[in-house]
Every structure is written in structure tokens, then in C-alpha cells.
Amino acid sequence: MSAAKAEPAWSPAQLADYQLERLQWTVHHSYHGSPVYRDKLDAAGVKPGQIRTLADITKLPFLTKAELQANYPISILAVPEEQVVRIHASSGTTGRRTVAPYTATDVDDWAEMMARCYKYAGVTNLDRVHVTPGYGLWTAGIGFQLGAERHGAMVVPVGPTASDLQIELMLDFRSTVLTSTSSYALFLGEELHKRGLADKHFFKKGLIGSERWSDAMRRRIEELLGIETFDIIGMTETYGPGTGLDCHLHSGIHYWADYLLFEIVDPETGEPVPEGQIGELVITSLRKEAMPLIRYRTRDLTRLIPGRCECGSAMPRVDRIVGRCDDAVKLKGVLFYPGDVDRIISQTEGLSSEYRIELSRHEGKDFGVVRVEADPNQSADRSALTRRLEDKIHSLLRVTLKVEVVDFGALPRSERKTKRVEDSRHS
């Protein structure tokens, strides 16, 4: 397998020039290769030759997940089917699966982006990368493996399995890098402590992703496992994991702007928002052959971070994902996001990272309860903690939620993505 390429050391102007060239290629390739895209662009009154500057991207119509699902399984192809070497698909938890086809070049580009993630995390060819996410149609397992192999590290491709076997293998093979969801990293850390193995493992770093996770959860995982964590982003539609990673300074997530063009727009209007303001992440692929993306609405909420990172990378940054547009909760006429509650919990001393929001309806009235675990390392007055968190939530979000501080470990753990909101109002 070929070695990973060096990251381009471009100035902002050079990066912009490259992005424009690749954007023009993507629009031309999509228009002439995919009947779906041709119909979309014709309906919007846009021809490939009209994209002359990066600002012209706003002339192009958005692409939504619903459109990808409507063209199931792979009718949005922009290349002949004989060029497709692989397909992956999303879990389908929010409806019909989103399927992503890949050419050989697409797979190679994905490996490059993932290898770059490992490099940013300081992983070397002496490391042993323990892959816990699933294989098969899901992109996570094979994505983490692809990048580690391209980077030259040893891969331990376990995938999801029983805890006894997972722990046995990570100890026997002396795995040094954990790749997992944040829920599983937390579960694993707590399980090792329960078994008296907290100081027996060999992990030094963790590439953690697949779901939004709070600063409090991050601190807890690092404390339990004694590792440095790196937040990795990505989704099936954008190859899989590996769209970007935070560097050792942890001051935002570097995204690979030579492969993907990021915009932040107002979720309601679709208009661009000022740099530094939170909005919806919209992604356009710059090299994707089989299923290019043109202004794909991810529904993820984040912001572009102004300025260049002090690590010296030429790659721009977005903030960590703070939530999703479709995660919004409405209670008694007030709209808020679980991530808003998550951030308040993270900033409240005496509380742990695990919480659940439970919404119910009794006699025609809506009620909301936040159950949150106490910090096991602190002894605090729970009545005072409850009042403090209720007051903070009401003051900052203008919504009334009853708070219950429960024992550490009282809330259910998940080896997959953790469900934060239980809404029984319409059941």
C-alpha cells in the first residue's frame, strides 16, 4: 500500500484557487455524469460555466438527505456503474438508508484523509490501532482501518464484540490507540475501572467520533482511560470518518479543505452567516467521483473558526459539533437543543457528563425533566446542585426543566450512540 502524501502547505490564496478549480470540476462532472444533478441544476437555472468564483457557490441548489434517500439505492451516480468498487450505507435510523458508492479513487482519497487524521493525532508506525466500531455497510470500522494502514500503523480490527473479548484483545495485543464512539469510550473506561484494569491497558490516544460529545464527557473519558482524545468528524455521505480532526492544541477541528469545501448557513433561511457564528454545516466535495456532493445540508451545527491555528497547519477549522438542526426540542413554546443543556451541565461543578432529558404530557400539560449524574469525585449538596442547574437552564434557555441529580452510574450506558432525549408526549 502506498504511503500517505504530505499535506499541502498552501497560503489561503493558494487554497482558494485550488478549491475554485475543484469546485468547477465537481459541478461539470456532476452535471454531465448524473441525470439527477443535471435536472437539479437545470431547475435552478445554473450551468457549469456560470461558476467563476467561489462566491458563485451560492447559485447552486442545496442537496438534502431526503433527496439521497429518494434516489435509493445509487441512482445519483455520476460515473458508469462499472467504475464503482464499493458501497457503504448509513444506519437508516432516521429513515431509509443513505447509500454512498465509491470509485477506486474515492477509496484512495478517503484513506489519505484518514491517514492525515492519524498524523495530526501524533500516531506513528510503532502504534497499534484498536478498531472498535462496526464493519460492513457502516463506514466507521473500515475507515479507521484504511487510514491506519495508509499511515503505517498496525491495525487490530476487532469491531464491536463482547466486552470480555474486547478487553482481552486490547490487553493481549497491547493496543495503544483507541478508535470508538464517545459512548463506547466512556463505557470501556468505566468497565476497566470496575474490573481493576484501569492501569493495565496500553492506550495513549483515542480518536473518538460518530456522535456529538460534550467537554465534560471528554474530560471524563480522558480521566478514566488516562489518554489524550481527538475529536474526529465525518459521515457516510462524505466518505465516512476522517473529514477532519482537532490537532494537539485542541482549539477546533481542522477539516481537509483540499477535499471538501465547508459553508455555514442559517438553518432557516439557507443564507451564509458571518464567520464565527453558529449555523448549519453545508459540505461540497471537491474530488468525489462516484457520488459528488454539491452543497449538502448536513444538519450539523457548528461555526467556522477565524484565523490560522497556532499549530501551523494550512487547513482551516470548524468548532466541535454542538448539535443538529433536527435535534431541536420544543417545550411550552420554547425551542432549545439538547446540546444547550449539555454545555450548561459541563460548566456546572459537581456534575458528571451523563444526562437524559425526559419529556412527557399529563392532563394536557407538557413537562420536562433532566436527570443528571453527580460527579463521583466530588461531594456536593444535591439540593443546591439541583437549584443551581434549574436556575441556569431557565436563565440561559428561558425554559423550565425540573432537575434530578442521581447517583453516578444510575443512568444506562450504551456501547453505541447514546440517546439523550426521551419524548413520550406523542406516544
C-alpha positions in Angstrom: 0.0 0.0 0.0 1.3 3.5 -0.9 2.5 5.8 1.9 0.4 8.9 2.8 1.1 12.1 0.9 2.4 15.2 2.5 -0.3 17.8 3.4 -0.2 20.9 1.1 1.5 23.9 2.7 -0.7 26.4 1.0 -1.4 30.1 1.7 -5.1 31.0 2.0 -5.0 32.4 -1.6 -3.5 29.2 -3.0 -6.1 27.1 -1.2 -8.9 29.3 -2.5 -7.5 28.9 -6.1 -7.4 25.1 -5.7 -10.9 25.0 -4.3 -12.3 27.0 -7.2 -10.6 24.7 -9.7 -12.0 21.6 -8.0 -15.5 23.2 -7.5 -15.7 23.9 -11.2 -14.7 20.3 -11.9 -17.2 18.9 -9.4 -20.1 20.9 -11.0 -19.1 19.9 -14.5 -18.6 16.3 -13.5 -22.0 16.2 -11.7 -23.9 17.9 -14.4 -22.6 15.7 -17.2 -22.4 12.5 -15.2 -25.6 12.4 -13.2 -29.1 12.9 -14.6 -30.2 13.7 -11.0 -27.8 16.6 -10.7 -28.5 17.7 -14.3 -32.2 18.0 -13.5 -31.4 19.9 -10.2 -29.1 22.4 -11.8 -31.4 22.9 -14.8 -34.3 23.5 -12.5 -32.2 26.1 -10.6 -31.2 27.8 -13.9 -27.5 27.1 -13.3 -25.0 25.8 -15.9 -21.4 24.6 -15.0 -19.9 27.6 -16.9 -21.5 30.1 -14.5 -19.3 29.0 -11.6 -16.5 31.5 -12.0 -15.6 32.4 -8.4 -16.0 30.6 -5.0 -18.8 33.1 -4.1 -20.8 31.6 -7.1 -21.4 28.5 -5.0 -24.5 30.2 -3.6 -26.0 30.0 -7.1 -26.1 26.2 -6.7 -29.1 24.5 -5.1 -28.7 22.6 -1.8 -28.7 18.8 -1.7 -30.6 17.2 1.2 -30.5 13.8 2.8 -34.1 13.3 1.7 -33.0 13.6 -1.9 -30.3 11.0 -1.4 -32.9 8.7 0.2 -35.4 9.3 -2.6 -32.8 8.2 -5.1 -32.1 4.9 -3.2 -30.1 2.9 -3.7 -27.4 4.5 -6.0 -29.3 6.3 -8.8 -27.4 9.6 -8.1 -24.3 8.1 -9.6 -22.1 10.4 -11.6 -19.9 7.6 -13.1 -20.7 4.4 -15.0 -21.6 1.6 -12.6 -18.6 -0.4 -13.7 -16.3 2.2 -12.1 -17.9 1.6 -8.6 -15.7 -0.6 -6.5 -17.6 -0.4 -3.2 -20.7 0.9 -1.5 -21.4 1.9 2.1 -24.6 3.0 3.8 -25.8 4.9 6.9 -27.6 3.0 9.7 -31.0 4.1 8.5 -32.1 5.2 12.0 -33.8 8.3 10.6 -35.5 6.7 7.6 -34.3 4.9 4.5 -30.6 4.3 4.4 -28.3 6.8 2.6 -26.0 4.8 0.3 -22.6 6.0 -0.8 -20.9 4.5 -3.8 -17.1 4.8 -4.2 -14.7 4.6 -7.1 -11.1 3.3 -6.6 -10.0 7.0 -6.5 -12.7 7.8 -3.9 -11.4 5.0 -1.6 -7.8 6.2 -2.1 -8.8 9.8 -1.2 -10.6 8.6 1.9 -7.5 6.7 3.0 -5.5 9.8 2.6 -7.8 11.9 4.7 -7.9 9.3 7.4 -4.1 9.0 7.4 -3.9 12.7 7.9 -6.1 12.3 11.0 -3.7 9.8 12.5 -0.8 12.1 11.7 -2.5 15.0 13.4 -3.0 12.9 16.5 0.7 12.0 16.7 0.2 8.3 15.8 3.3 6.6 14.4 4.1 3.3 12.7 5.0 2.0 16.2 1.4 2.3 17.3 -1.3 -0.4 17.4 -4.7 1.0 16.4 -7.6 -0.8 18.1 -10.7 -0.5 15.9 -13.9 -1.0 17.9 -16.6 0.5 15.5 -18.6 -1.8 13.2 -17.6 -3.1 9.8 -19.8 -3.9 6.9 -22.1 -1.3 5.4 -21.2 1.2 8.1 -18.2 3.3 7.2 -16.6 3.6 10.6 -14.6 0.3 11.1 -13.1 0.1 7.6 -12.5 3.9 7.6 -10.4 3.7 10.7 -8.6 0.7 9.3 -7.9 2.3 5.9 -6.2 5.4 7.4 -4.1 3.5 9.9 -2.8 1.1 7.2 -2.1 4.1 4.9 -0.3 5.8 7.8 1.8 2.7 8.5 0.4 1.8 12.0 -0.5 -1.7 13.0 -4.3 -2.4 12.9 -6.2 -4.6 15.4 -9.6 -4.8 13.6 -11.8 -6.1 16.3 -15.0 -4.2 15.7 -17.9 -4.4 18.1 -17.8 -7.5 20.2 -18.4 -8.8 23.8 -16.7 -6.7 26.5 -14.7 -9.7 27.7 -13.2 -10.4 24.3 -12.7 -6.7 23.5 -10.7 -6.1 26.7 -8.8 -9.4 26.3 -7.6 -8.5 22.9 -6.7 -4.9 23.7 -4.5 -6.1 26.5 -3.0 -9.1 24.7 -2.1 -7.0 21.6 -1.1 -4.0 23.7 -3.2 -1.6 21.6 -2.0 2.0 22.0 -4.7 3.9 20.0 -8.4 3.5 20.7 -10.9 4.3 17.9 -14.5 4.4 19.0 -17.7 6.3 19.6 -17.6 8.5 22.7 -20.3 6.4 24.3 -18.2 3.3 23.9 -15.0 5.0 25.1 -16.9 6.0 28.3 -18.4 2.5 28.7 -14.9 1.0 28.2 -13.2 3.3 30.7 -15.8 2.6 33.4 -15.7 -1.2 32.7 -11.9 -1.3 33.0 -12.2 0.5 36.4 -14.8 -2.0 37.6 -12.5 -4.9 36.7 -9.5 -3.3 38.3 -7.7 -3.0 34.9 -7.5 0.8 34.7 -3.7 0.7 34.9 -3.2 -2.4 32.9 -4.1 -1.2 29.4 -1.6 0.5 26.9 -3.8 3.2 25.3 -2.2 6.6 24.9 -4.6 8.3 22.5 -8.1 8.0 21.3 -9.7 9.1 18.0 -13.3 9.5 19.1 -16.3 10.3 16.9 -19.6 9.3 15.3 -21.7 11.4 17.8 -21.7 14.8 19.5 -20.0 14.6 22.8 -19.6 17.3 25.5 -16.4 18.8 27.0 -17.5 17.1 30.3 -17.7 13.7 28.6 -14.4 14.3 27.0 -12.7 15.1 30.4 -14.3 12.0 31.9 -13.1 9.7 29.2 -9.6 11.1 29.4 -9.6 10.7 33.2 -10.9 7.2 33.1 -8.5 5.9 30.4 -5.6 8.3 31.0 -5.4 9.2 27.3 -5.4 12.2 25.1 -8.6 12.3 22.9 -9.0 13.7 19.4 -12.4 14.6 18.0 -12.9 13.1 14.6 -15.7 14.1 12.3 -17.3 12.6 9.2 -20.4 10.9 7.8 -21.3 8.3 5.2 -22.1 10.9 2.6 -18.6 12.5 2.9 -16.7 9.2 2.5 -17.0 8.3 6.2 -14.9 9.2 9.3 -11.9 11.4 8.5 -13.4 14.7 7.3 -11.4 16.4 10.0 -9.7 16.2 13.4 -8.5 18.5 16.1 -4.8 18.9 16.4 -2.7 18.6 19.6 -3.8 22.1 20.6 -7.5 21.1 20.6 -8.6 24.6 19.5 -11.0 23.5 16.8 -11.3 20.8 14.2 -9.1 21.1 11.1 -11.1 20.0 8.1 -9.4 18.9 4.8 -10.3 21.8 2.6 -8.4 20.4 -0.3 -11.0 17.6 -0.4 -14.1 19.3 0.9 -15.5 22.8 0.9 -17.3 23.9 4.1 -20.0 26.6 4.3 -22.0 27.7 7.4 -25.6 28.8 6.7 -28.6 29.9 8.6 -30.7 26.7 9.1 -33.9 28.6 8.5 -33.1 30.8 5.5 -30.1 28.9 4.0 -28.2 32.2 3.8 -24.5 32.3 4.7 -23.8 33.5 8.2 -20.8 35.6 9.3 -17.6 33.8 10.1 -17.5 32.7 13.7 -21.3 32.5 14.0 -23.0 29.1 14.6 -25.1 27.7 11.8 -25.7 24.6 9.8 -22.7 23.0 8.1 -23.0 22.6 4.4 -20.4 20.5 2.5 -19.4 20.4 -1.1 -17.0 17.6 -2.2 -14.1 18.7 -4.4 -12.7 15.4 -5.7 -15.5 12.8 -5.2 -16.2 10.8 -8.4 -19.0 8.3 -7.8 -21.4 10.4 -5.7 -20.2 14.0 -5.6 -21.9 16.3 -3.1 -23.0 19.8 -4.1 -24.0 22.0 -1.1 -25.1 19.0 1.1 -27.0 20.1 4.1 -25.5 18.0 7.0 -27.9 19.4 9.7 -24.9 19.6 12.0 -24.5 22.9 13.9 -21.0 24.4 14.2 -19.1 27.6 13.3 -16.0 28.5 11.2 -13.1 29.5 13.4 -11.4 32.6 12.1 -7.6 32.8 11.7 -4.9 30.2 11.4 -4.3 27.6 14.1 -1.1 28.1 16.1 -0.1 24.5 15.2 0.9 25.9 11.8 -1.4 23.9 9.6 -2.8 25.4 6.4 -6.1 23.6 7.0 -8.9 25.8 8.3 -11.0 24.9 11.4 -14.6 24.5 12.5 -15.7 24.2 16.1 -16.7 20.9 17.6 -20.3 19.9 16.6 -22.7 21.5 19.1 -25.8 19.7 17.9 -28.1 19.0 15.0 -30.8 21.2 13.5 -33.3 18.3 13.8 -32.4 17.7 17.5 -34.3 20.8 18.4 -36.8 20.3 21.3 -39.9 22.5 21.8 -41.3 22.6 25.3 -44.1 25.0 26.2 -43.4 27.1 23.1 -39.6 27.4 23.8 -37.2 25.9 21.3 -33.8 24.6 22.6 -31.2 22.0 21.8 -30.0 19.1 24.0 -26.5 20.4 23.3 -27.5 23.7 25.1 -28.3 21.7 28.2 -25.2 19.6 27.7 -23.0 22.7 27.8 -24.6 24.1 30.9 -24.1 20.7 32.7 -20.4 20.7 31.5 -19.9 24.1 33.1 -21.6 23.2 36.4 -19.2 21.9 39.1 -20.3 18.8 40.9 -22.0 17.1 37.9 -20.8 14.3 35.7 -21.2 14.1 31.9 -24.1 11.6 31.7 -27.7 13.0 31.5 -31.1 12.3 30.0 -33.9 14.7 29.1 -37.3 13.2 29.6 -40.4 14.9 28.1 -43.9 13.9 29.0 -47.5 15.1 28.9 -50.0 14.9 31.7 -53.6 16.2 31.6 -52.8 18.3 28.5 -49.6 19.9 30.0 -46.0 19.3 29.0 -43.3 18.6 31.5 -39.5 18.2 31.1 -37.1 16.6 33.5 -33.3 16.5 33.3 -31.7 13.5 35.1 -28.0 14.1 35.5 -25.4 12.1 37.4 -23.4 13.5 40.2 -19.6 13.8 39.8 -18.2 10.7 41.6 -15.0 12.7 42.6 -16.9 15.4 44.4 -19.2 15.6 47.4 -21.8 18.3 46.9 -25.2 19.2 48.3 -27.6 17.7 45.7 -30.4 20.1 46.6 -28.1 23.1 46.0 -26.9 21.4 42.7 -30.5 20.9 41.6 -31.5 24.5 42.2 -28.3 25.8 40.6 -28.8 23.8 37.4 -32.5 24.6 37.2 -31.8 28.3 37.6 -29.0 28.2 35.0 -31.2 26.4 32.4 -34.1 28.8 32.9 -31.8 31.9 32.9 -29.9 30.9 29.7 -32.5 28.9 27.7 -35.7 30.5 29.1 -37.2 27.0 29.5 -38.4 25.4 32.7 -36.9 21.9 33.3 -37.1 20.0 36.5 -33.6 18.6 37.5 -32.9 15.4 39.3 -29.3 14.7 40.4 -28.9 10.9 40.6 -26.1 8.7 41.7 -23.1 8.2 39.4 -23.7 5.1 37.2 -27.5 5.3 37.6 -28.2 6.2 34.0 -28.0 3.5 31.3 -24.7 3.2 29.4 -24.5 2.4 25.7 -21.9 0.7 23.6 -23.2 2.6 20.6 -24.6 6.1 20.3 -26.3 7.4 23.4 -29.9 8.6 23.2 -30.2 11.8 25.2 -33.9 12.7 24.8 -36.9 10.5 25.6 -40.1 12.2 24.3 -43.3 10.3 25.3 -45.6 13.2 24.6 -46.9 11.8 21.4 -46.9 8.1 22.2 
